[in-house]
Structures are given as structure tokens and as C-alpha cells.
Amino acid sequence: MSTNSNNSKSSNNLENILIIGNGGRENALAWAIQKNQLIKKIYILPGNAGSKKINKSERINLDLQNIEELIKKINYLNIDLVVIGPETPLADGLGDILRKNNFDVFGPGSDGAKLESSKSWAKEFMKAAKIPTANFWKVKSIEEAKEIIFKHKNPLVVKADGLASGKGVFIPESKEACIRATEEIFKGKFGNAGEIVVLEEKIEGPEVSVFALCDGKKYVLLPTAQDHKRLNENDKGPNTGGMGAYSPTPLITKTNLETIKKEIIEPTIDALLRQNIDYRGVLYFGLMITESGTKVIEYNCRFGDPECQTIMPLMDKDFVTILQKCALGKLIGNETIEIPNKLSGCVIATSKGYPSNYKIGFPINIGNIDTEDCQIFDSGTSLNSNNQTITNGGRVLSIVCQGIDFDNVFEKVYKNLKEISFEGIYYRKDIGHQVRIKTQKEGNN
């Protein structure tokens, strides 16, 4: 069971925030949190080249593995709330350790993080709780996999069981491709994450993302989103961590959402409670809307990336107080986030070769950006010896804009993208194609 101290260090204050992570998600969280007038300082550990550009923000350079030094630093900085961004430290139990040391933490313990860190555990969890999801088979050898693959009429989805940075899912078009993907995983393509493979029945329909801020028992919903996982236009190519997103998605109506709450969100929280898992963090539901109803494709134990970058500009100043209430287990149940009458969209600029082999270290040049209702969140960036921002990852930048309709949103996004350059820059030109009514010249040049 996750340990959540009732004797937390600073349950009444909300001045100094620590965000753990180094991507666009963490910068977007900082950007949203700084809106609150109570906040004096936001520390980002380790952050990236864009972190210090965010109001009230400062980077910290410290080894996360050195828990003793981390605890000293949190005490020294009088941190009131720790927000853990990425899945790996959550799966490794960082939230548990910090809570045992009386810090308020937004992020589940390692037990709750198993929803993401083990796909087979999550599937068995859903099956036991009668949460709608695709049929699945947990296999530990290629021989076992072949037997199941050949038994089925259609190719199966192939998933590495553990954490693989969003790249451990394969959707083959043939049984032979299924076997090749399974062999790659068993041969160590994703290290220990591939010791178990999950084979899954292929279901059809649009994918959507729903986020619930949870205090262990109650929850607050964020705006819905739709992510674009495939590398290339027309949703072709390999799976990635995400090439863009938009929010909210019109695919989820109020009626749909009520059904999702009753059939998926609330049964998930109830099932966690039955297993003595006190889940204090964001519950991400990756859903597919099928002809037979909405089904869970996957859970994540953290904010999605790039959905987080897309949603955060829609947050009001009270967003951070809800994070704190979740950390303390003190949601009342009537909290709401005031969402502006705007839509938001995001496109990711990547390094050439992503998600496979890519080179880093290229200078990033940014021209005349239209900053009205637009943000640039650094994802994979660093500073060179000349203090110049350079590429330092597969996904380099998130360009996010808001507007009255999605045509307006993505027109601004692609206009700004033309002002950004680095060697090998790549981005999809059709992000939001599901909701853009007119053909965007900027998106098809």
C-alpha cells in the first residue's frame, strides 16, 4: 500500500513547487502553475534549456538516485508540493520515499504506477474489475506467442510489458509481422521491459485521452484530448511518444463522458481502493471508441506528452491548488477547473530519425514567433558551451496555440513552425486533421 503521511511538511502553504522531469510536459506544468499568485518559486529537476524561460522557474541539477541529497534539497528549498512528471521515477517508488519523509507529492506510489509499468498487470486488473478492454494473452516465450498468433484469424497487437517510452506497441498487418515484433521484444529491443509480451486482440475506432486528477477516492476531470502516435502523415509509420495533439476532442460528448465515468473511471478508482492502493496523482485513460462501446487501450500513471502541453494552456490559476488537494487526499468533490472558451492544439518538432536513431547537438534558430495565445515548450533541448540552445532528444519542441476553432489553432501552429529551424527538423503536417474543416495551406506545403 502507498504510504501517505498525515503529518505532511507544509499542508497549508503553497509557495514553492518542485517539478521532477526534463521534458515538455514538465515545462508545460510549470507554465500552468506559475499563473497562481500564491506561487513564489517553481524548481524543475533537472529541466531543460527552456525551463528557466518560464516565469518563477529555476532549474536544479541533482542526481535523483541520491535520495539523501534530494531530501536535503527539498527541505532547504521549503518545498510545499512535489509534482513527479515522468513514469520511471513513479514506477521506481520515488513518490513512496518522499511521502515517507513527510513531503506532499502529486504522483502515485509504485503500486499505483503498475497500471503503466506492467501492461500485463494492468490488463489483469481491468479483467478482474470488469473494465471494458480488448482480449489479451500474457506470454513469456516466442513459442507460446506463435501458438496464440497462428490460432487467431487476424493479426494481434504486440506490446512490451514494461516501460518503453511509448514505443513498445506494435500494430502489425500480418501474422509474420506479429512474430517479428514479438521476437524483437524478446531479444531485448526494450531491455527488461520485454521479458513479458502482451498479445492483444486488435480493436477498431478512434483513440482519445481522458485525464482524472485523483486524491485516492475522488477525482477532477481535465479537458479531453486526442493524440497522434504515428510518426508520419495519415497516421502511418512507427509508434512514437506522440507527434501532436489537440484538446478538447469533439469525439467525446457529454453523454459519452458520463458513460466513461460510470464504466471506466469510477470502477478503476474503486478497484484500486479494493487493492489498498491510495492513488494520488493523474490517471490517464487511453481509450478507443469502438462500435461495441468505449474500451481502455492503456493506462498511464502521469500526464501524457504531448497532451499535457496541449491541455495546460487551458488551465486556470487554481489548477495547482487541485494538485495540492490530490496530494493531501483532500478533494471535496465539487472542484472545477474554469476552462476558457478556446481550443488548443500542439505539434511536435523532432530530430531526423526519431523514434529510432537520431543525432543531437544542432543549434535551434527561432525567428519571429506570434506569441499571442501561443507557447513553445522545450522538450529535448540543452545549452552548449556558448549558451546556445541545441537539440538534445528525439522530440525537441512542442509548439502549442489556442484559438476559437481548430482551423485557427493549427494555422497559428504551422505559421510559427516555419519560424523554427534546426538541422533535420521534422514534423507532421496533418496534426488535427480530424477536426480541421478547411485545408490548411500551412499544413500541406
Secondary structure as a PSIPRED ss2 file (coil, helix, strand):
# PSIPRED VFORMAT (PSIPRED V4.0)

   1 M C   1.000  0.000  0.000
   2 S C   1.000  0.000  0.000
   3 T C   1.000  0.000  0.000
   4 N C   1.000  0.000  0.000
   5 S C   1.000  0.000  0.000
   6 N C   1.000  0.000  0.000
   7 N C   1.000  0.000  0.000
   8 S C   1.000  0.000  0.000
   9 K C   1.000  0.000  0.000
  10 S C   1.000  0.000  0.000
  11 S C   1.000  0.000  0.000
  12 N C   1.000  0.000  0.000
  13 N C   1.000  0.000  0.000
  14 L C   1.000  0.000  0.000
  15 E C   1.000  0.000  0.000
  16 N E   0.000  0.000  1.000
  17 I E   0.000  0.000  1.000
  18 L E   0.000  0.000  1.000
  19 I E   0.000  0.000  1.000
  20 I E   0.000  0.000  1.000
  21 G E   0.000  0.000  1.000
  22 N C   1.000  0.000  0.000
  23 G C   1.000  0.000  0.000
  24 G H   0.000  1.000  0.000
  25 R H   0.000  1.000  0.000
  26 E H   0.000  1.000  0.000
  27 N H   0.000  1.000  0.000
  28 A H   0.000  1.000  0.000
  29 L H   0.000  1.000  0.000
  30 A H   0.000  1.000  0.000
  31 W H   0.000  1.000  0.000
  32 A H   0.000  1.000  0.000
  33 I H   0.000  1.000  0.000
  34 Q C   1.000  0.000  0.000
  35 K C   1.000  0.000  0.000
  36 N C   1.000  0.000  0.000
  37 Q C   1.000  0.000  0.000
  38 L C   1.000  0.000  0.000
  39 I C   1.000  0.000  0.000
  40 K C   1.000  0.000  0.000
  41 K E   0.000  0.000  1.000
  42 I E   0.000  0.000  1.000
  43 Y E   0.000  0.000  1.000
  44 I E   0.000  0.000  1.000
  45 L E   0.000  0.000  1.000
  46 P E   0.000  0.000  1.000
  47 G C   1.000  0.000  0.000
  48 N C   1.000  0.000  0.000
  49 A C   1.000  0.000  0.000
  50 G C   1.000  0.000  0.000
  51 S H   0.000  1.000  0.000
  52 K H   0.000  1.000  0.000
  53 K H   0.000  1.000  0.000
  54 I C   1.000  0.000  0.000
  55 N C   1.000  0.000  0.000
  56 K C   1.000  0.000  0.000
  57 S E   0.000  0.000  1.000
  58 E E   0.000  0.000  1.000
  59 R E   0.000  0.000  1.000
  60 I C   1.000  0.000  0.000
  61 N C   1.000  0.000  0.000
  62 L C   1.000  0.000  0.000
  63 D C   1.000  0.000  0.000
  64 L C   1.000  0.000  0.000
  65 Q C   1.000  0.000  0.000
  66 N C   1.000  0.000  0.000
  67 I H   0.000  1.000  0.000
  68 E H   0.000  1.000  0.000
  69 E H   0.000  1.000  0.000
  70 L H   0.000  1.000  0.000
  71 I H   0.000  1.000  0.000
  72 K H   0.000  1.000  0.000
  73 K H   0.000  1.000  0.000
  74 I H   0.000  1.000  0.000
  75 N H   0.000  1.000  0.000
  76 Y H   0.000  1.000  0.000
  77 L C   1.000  0.000  0.000
  78 N C   1.000  0.000  0.000
  79 I C   1.000  0.000  0.000
  80 D C   1.000  0.000  0.000
  81 L E   0.000  0.000  1.000
  82 V E   0.000  0.000  1.000
  83 V E   0.000  0.000  1.000
  84 I E   0.000  0.000  1.000
  85 G C   1.000  0.000  0.000
  86 P C   1.000  0.000  0.000
  87 E H   0.000  1.000  0.000
  88 T H   0.000  1.000  0.000
  89 P H   0.000  1.000  0.000
  90 L H   0.000  1.000  0.000
  91 A H   0.000  1.000  0.000
  92 D C   1.000  0.000  0.000
  93 G C   1.000  0.000  0.000
  94 L H   0.000  1.000  0.000
  95 G H   0.000  1.000  0.000
  96 D H   0.000  1.000  0.000
  97 I H   0.000  1.000  0.000
  98 L H   0.000  1.000  0.000
  99 R H   0.000  1.000  0.000
 100 K H   0.000  1.000  0.000
 101 N C   1.000  0.000  0.000
 102 N C   1.000  0.000  0.000
 103 F C   1.000  0.000  0.000
 104 D C   1.000  0.000  0.000
 105 V E   0.000  0.000  1.000
 106 F E   0.000  0.000  1.000
 107 G C   1.000  0.000  0.000
 108 P C   1.000  0.000  0.000
 109 G C   1.000  0.000  0.000
 110 S H   0.000  1.000  0.000
 111 D H   0.000  1.000  0.000
 112 G H   0.000  1.000  0.000
 113 A H   0.000  1.000  0.000
 114 K H   0.000  1.000  0.000
 115 L H   0.000  1.000  0.000
 116 E H   0.000  1.000  0.000
 117 S H   0.000  1.000  0.000
 118 S C   1.000  0.000  0.000
 119 K H   0.000  1.000  0.000
 120 S H   0.000  1.000  0.000
 121 W H   0.000  1.000  0.000
 122 A H   0.000  1.000  0.000
 123 K H   0.000  1.000  0.000
 124 E H   0.000  1.000  0.000
 125 F H   0.000  1.000  0.000
 126 M H   0.000  1.000  0.000
 127 K H   0.000  1.000  0.000
 128 A H   0.000  1.000  0.000
 129 A H   0.000  1.000  0.000
 130 K C   1.000  0.000  0.000
 131 I C   1.000  0.000  0.000
 132 P C   1.000  0.000  0.000
 133 T E   0.000  0.000  1.000
 134 A C   1.000  0.000  0.000
 135 N C   1.000  0.000  0.000
 136 F E   0.000  0.000  1.000
 137 W E   0.000  0.000  1.000
 138 K E   0.000  0.000  1.000
 139 V E   0.000  0.000  1.000
 140 K C   1.000  0.000  0.000
 141 S C   1.000  0.000  0.000
 142 I H   0.000  1.000  0.000
 143 E H   0.000  1.000  0.000
 144 E H   0.000  1.000  0.000
 145 A H   0.000  1.000  0.000
 146 K H   0.000  1.000  0.000
 147 E H   0.000  1.000  0.000
 148 I H   0.000  1.000  0.000
 149 I H   0.000  1.000  0.000
 150 F H   0.000  1.000  0.000
 151 K H   0.000  1.000  0.000
 152 H C   1.000  0.000  0.000
 153 K C   1.000  0.000  0.000
 154 N C   1.000  0.000  0.000
 155 P C   1.000  0.000  0.000
 156 L C   1.000  0.000  0.000
 157 V E   0.000  0.000  1.000
 158 V E   0.000  0.000  1.000
 159 K E   0.000  0.000  1.000
 160 A E   0.000  0.000  1.000
 161 D C   1.000  0.000  0.000
 162 G C   1.000  0.000  0.000
 163 L C   1.000  0.000  0.000
 164 A C   1.000  0.000  0.000
 165 S C   1.000  0.000  0.000
 166 G C   1.000  0.000  0.000
 167 K C   1.000  0.000  0.000
 168 G C   1.000  0.000  0.000
 169 V E   0.000  0.000  1.000
 170 F E   0.000  0.000  1.000
 171 I C   1.000  0.000  0.000
 172 P C   1.000  0.000  0.000
 173 E C   1.000  0.000  0.000
 174 S C   1.000  0.000  0.000
 175 K H   0.000  1.000  0.000
 176 E H   0.000  1.000  0.000
 177 A H   0.000  1.000  0.000
 178 C H   0.000  1.000  0.000
 179 I H   0.000  1.000  0.000
 180 R H   0.000  1.000  0.000
 181 A H   0.000  1.000  0.000
 182 T H   0.000  1.000  0.000
 183 E H   0.000  1.000  0.000
 184 E H   0.000  1.000  0.000
 185 I H   0.000  1.000  0.000
 186 F H   0.000  1.000  0.000
 187 K C   1.000  0.000  0.000
 188 G C   1.000  0.000  0.000
 189 K C   1.000  0.000  0.000
 190 F C   1.000  0.000  0.000
 191 G H   0.000  1.000  0.000
 192 N H   0.000  1.000  0.000
 193 A H   0.000  1.000  0.000
 194 G H   0.000  1.000  0.000
 195 E C   1.000  0.000  0.000
 196 I C   1.000  0.000  0.000
 197 V E   0.000  0.000  1.000
 198 V E   0.000  0.000  1.000
 199 L E   0.000  0.000  1.000
 200 E E   0.000  0.000  1.000
 201 E C   1.000  0.000  0.000
 202 K C   1.000  0.000  0.000
 203 I C   1.000  0.000  0.000
 204 E C   1.000  0.000  0.000
 205 G C   1.000  0.000  0.000
 206 P C   1.000  0.000  0.000
 207 E E   0.000  0.000  1.000
 208 V E   0.000  0.000  1.000
 209 S E   0.000  0.000  1.000
 210 V E   0.000  0.000  1.000
 211 F E   0.000  0.000  1.000
 212 A E   0.000  0.000  1.000
 213 L E   0.000  0.000  1.000
 214 C E   0.000  0.000  1.000
 215 D E   0.000  0.000  1.000
 216 G C   1.000  0.000  0.000
 217 K C   1.000  0.000  0.000
 218 K C   1.000  0.000  0.000
 219 Y E   0.000  0.000  1.000
 220 V E   0.000  0.000  1.000
 221 L E   0.000  0.000  1.000
 222 L C   1.000  0.000  0.000
 223 P C   1.000  0.000  0.000
 224 T C   1.000  0.000  0.000
 225 A E   0.000  0.000  1.000
 226 Q E   0.000  0.000  1.000
 227 D E   0.000  0.000  1.000
 228 H C   1.000  0.000  0.000
 229 K C   1.000  0.000  0.000
 230 R E   0.000  0.000  1.000
 231 L E   0.000  0.000  1.000
 232 N E   0.000  0.000  1.000
 233 E H   0.000  1.000  0.000
 234 N H   0.000  1.000  0.000
 235 D H   0.000  1.000  0.000
 236 K E   0.000  0.000  1.000
 237 G E   0.000  0.000  1.000
 238 P E   0.000  0.000  1.000
 239 N E   0.000  0.000  1.000
 240 T C   1.000  0.000  0.000
 241 G C   1.000  0.000  0.000
 242 G C   1.000  0.000  0.000
 243 M C   1.000  0.000  0.000
 244 G E   0.000  0.000  1.000
 245 A E   0.000  0.000  1.000
 246 Y E   0.000  0.000  1.000
 247 S E   0.000  0.000  1.000
 248 P C   1.000  0.000  0.000
 249 T C   1.000  0.000  0.000
 250 P C   1.000  0.000  0.000
 251 L C   1.000  0.000  0.000
 252 I C   1.000  0.000  0.000
 253 T C   1.000  0.000  0.000
 254 K H   0.000  1.000  0.000
 255 T H   0.000  1.000  0.000
 256 N H   0.000  1.000  0.000
 257 L H   0.000  1.000  0.000
 258 E H   0.000  1.000  0.000
 259 T H   0.000  1.000  0.000
 260 I H   0.000  1.000  0.000
 261 K H   0.000  1.000  0.000
 262 K H   0.000  1.000  0.000
 263 E H   0.000  1.000  0.000
 264 I H   0.000  1.000  0.000
 265 I H   0.000  1.000  0.000
 266 E H   0.000  1.000  0.000
 267 P H   0.000  1.000  0.000
 268 T H   0.000  1.000  0.000
 269 I H   0.000  1.000  0.000
 270 D H   0.000  1.000  0.000
 271 A H   0.000  1.000  0.000
 272 L H   0.000  1.000  0.000
 273 L H   0.000  1.000  0.000
 274 R H   0.000  1.000  0.000
 275 Q C   1.000  0.000  0.000
 276 N C   1.000  0.000  0.000
 277 I C   1.000  0.000  0.000
 278 D C   1.000  0.000  0.000
 279 Y C   1.000  0.000  0.000
 280 R E   0.000  0.000  1.000
 281 G E   0.000  0.000  1.000
 282 V E   0.000  0.000  1.000
 283 L E   0.000  0.000  1.000
 284 Y E   0.000  0.000  1.000
 285 F E   0.000  0.000  1.000
 286 G E   0.000  0.000  1.000
 287 L E   0.000  0.000  1.000
 288 M E   0.000  0.000  1.000
 289 I E   0.000  0.000  1.000
 290 T E   0.000  0.000  1.000
 291 E C   1.000  0.000  0.000
 292 S C   1.000  0.000  0.000
 293 G E   0.000  0.000  1.000
 294 T E   0.000  0.000  1.000
 295 K E   0.000  0.000  1.000
 296 V E   0.000  0.000  1.000
 297 I E   0.000  0.000  1.000
 298 E E   0.000  0.000  1.000
 299 Y E   0.000  0.000  1.000
 300 N E   0.000  0.000  1.000
 301 C C   1.000  0.000  0.000
 302 R C   1.000  0.000  0.000
 303 F C   1.000  0.000  0.000
 304 G C   1.000  0.000  0.000
 305 D C   1.000  0.000  0.000
 306 P C   1.000  0.000  0.000
 307 E H   0.000  1.000  0.000
 308 C H   0.000  1.000  0.000
 309 Q H   0.000  1.000  0.000
 310 T H   0.000  1.000  0.000
 311 I H   0.000  1.000  0.000
 312 M H   0.000  1.000  0.000
 313 P H   0.000  1.000  0.000
 314 L H   0.000  1.000  0.000
 315 M C   1.000  0.000  0.000
 316 D C   1.000  0.000  0.000
 317 K C   1.000  0.000  0.000
 318 D C   1.000  0.000  0.000
 319 F H   0.000  1.000  0.000
 320 V H   0.000  1.000  0.000
 321 T H   0.000  1.000  0.000
 322 I H   0.000  1.000  0.000
 323 L H   0.000  1.000  0.000
 324 Q H   0.000  1.000  0.000
 325 K H   0.000  1.000  0.000
 326 C H   0.000  1.000  0.000
 327 A H   0.000  1.000  0.000
 328 L H   0.000  1.000  0.000
 329 G C   1.000  0.000  0.000
 330 K C   1.000  0.000  0.000
 331 L C   1.000  0.000  0.000
 332 I C   1.000  0.000  0.000
 333 G C   1.000  0.000  0.000
 334 N C   1.000  0.000  0.000
 335 E C   1.000  0.000  0.000
 336 T C   1.000  0.000  0.000
 337 I C   1.000  0.000  0.000
 338 E C   1.000  0.000  0.000
 339 I C   1.000  0.000  0.000
 340 P C   1.000  0.000  0.000
 341 N C   1.000  0.000  0.000
 342 K C   1.000  0.000  0.000
 343 L E   0.000  0.000  1.000
 344 S E   0.000  0.000  1.000
 345 G E   0.000  0.000  1.000
 346 C E   0.000  0.000  1.000
 347 V E   0.000  0.000  1.000
 348 I E   0.000  0.000  1.000
 349 A E   0.000  0.000  1.000
 350 T E   0.000  0.000  1.000
 351 S C   1.000  0.000  0.000
 352 K C   1.000  0.000  0.000
 353 G C   1.000  0.000  0.000
 354 Y C   1.000  0.000  0.000
 355 P C   1.000  0.000  0.000
 356 S C   1.000  0.000  0.000
 357 N C   1.000  0.000  0.000
 358 Y C   1.000  0.000  0.000
 359 K C   1.000  0.000  0.000
 360 I C   1.000  0.000  0.000
 361 G C   1.000  0.000  0.000
 362 F C   1.000  0.000  0.000
 363 P E   0.000  0.000  1.000
 364 I C   1.000  0.000  0.000
 365 N E   0.000  0.000  1.000
 366 I E   0.000  0.000  1.000
 367 G C   1.000  0.000  0.000
 368 N C   1.000  0.000  0.000
 369 I C   1.000  0.000  0.000
 370 D C   1.000  0.000  0.000
 371 T C   1.000  0.000  0.000
 372 E C   1.000  0.000  0.000
 373 D C   1.000  0.000  0.000
 374 C E   0.000  0.000  1.000
 375 Q E   0.000  0.000  1.000
 376 I E   0.000  0.000  1.000
 377 F E   0.000  0.000  1.000
 378 D E   0.000  0.000  1.000
 379 S C   1.000  0.000  0.000
 380 G C   1.000  0.000  0.000
 381 T E   0.000  0.000  1.000
 382 S E   0.000  0.000  1.000
 383 L E   0.000  0.000  1.000
 384 N C   1.000  0.000  0.000
 385 S C   1.000  0.000  0.000
 386 N C   1.000  0.000  0.000
 387 N C   1.000  0.000  0.000
 388 Q C   1.000  0.000  0.000
 389 T E   0.000  0.000  1.000
 390 I E   0.000  0.000  1.000
 391 T E   0.000  0.000  1.000
 392 N C   1.000  0.000  0.000
 393 G C   1.000  0.000  0.000
 394 G C   1.000  0.000  0.000
 395 R E   0.000  0.000  1.000
 396 V E   0.000  0.000  1.000
 397 L E   0.000  0.000  1.000
 398 S E   0.000  0.000  1.000
 399 I E   0.000  0.000  1.000
 400 V E   0.000  0.000  1.000
 401 C E   0.000  0.000  1.000
 402 Q E   0.000  0.000  1.000
 403 G E   0.000  0.000  1.000
 404 I C   1.000  0.000  0.000
 405 D C   1.000  0.000  0.000
 406 F H   0.000  1.000  0.000
 407 D H   0.000  1.000  0.000
 408 N H   0.000  1.000  0.000
 409 V H   0.000  1.000  0.000
 410 F H   0.000  1.000  0.000
 411 E H   0.000  1.000  0.000
 412 K H   0.000  1.000  0.000
 413 V H   0.000  1.000  0.000
 414 Y H   0.000  1.000  0.000
 415 K H   0.000  1.000  0.000
 416 N H   0.000  1.000  0.000
 417 L H   0.000  1.000  0.000
 418 K C   1.000  0.000  0.000
 419 E C   1.000  0.000  0.000
 420 I E   0.000  0.000  1.000
 421 S E   0.000  0.000  1.000
 422 F C   1.000  0.000  0.000
 423 E C   1.000  0.000  0.000
 424 G C   1.000  0.000  0.000
 425 I C   1.000  0.000  0.000
 426 Y E   0.000  0.000  1.000
 427 Y C   1.000  0.000  0.000
 428 R C   1.000  0.000  0.000
 429 K C   1.000  0.000  0.000
 430 D C   1.000  0.000  0.000
 431 I C   1.000  0.000  0.000
 432 G C   1.000  0.000  0.000
 433 H C   1.000  0.000  0.000
 434 Q C   1.000  0.000  0.000
 435 V C   1.000  0.000  0.000
 436 R C   1.000  0.000  0.000
 437 I C   1.000  0.000  0.000
 438 K C   1.000  0.000  0.000
 439 T C   1.000  0.000  0.000
 440 Q C   1.000  0.000  0.000
 441 K H   0.000  1.000  0.000
 442 E H   0.000  1.000  0.000
 443 G H   0.000  1.000  0.000
 444 N C   1.000  0.000  0.000
 445 N C   1.000  0.000  0.000
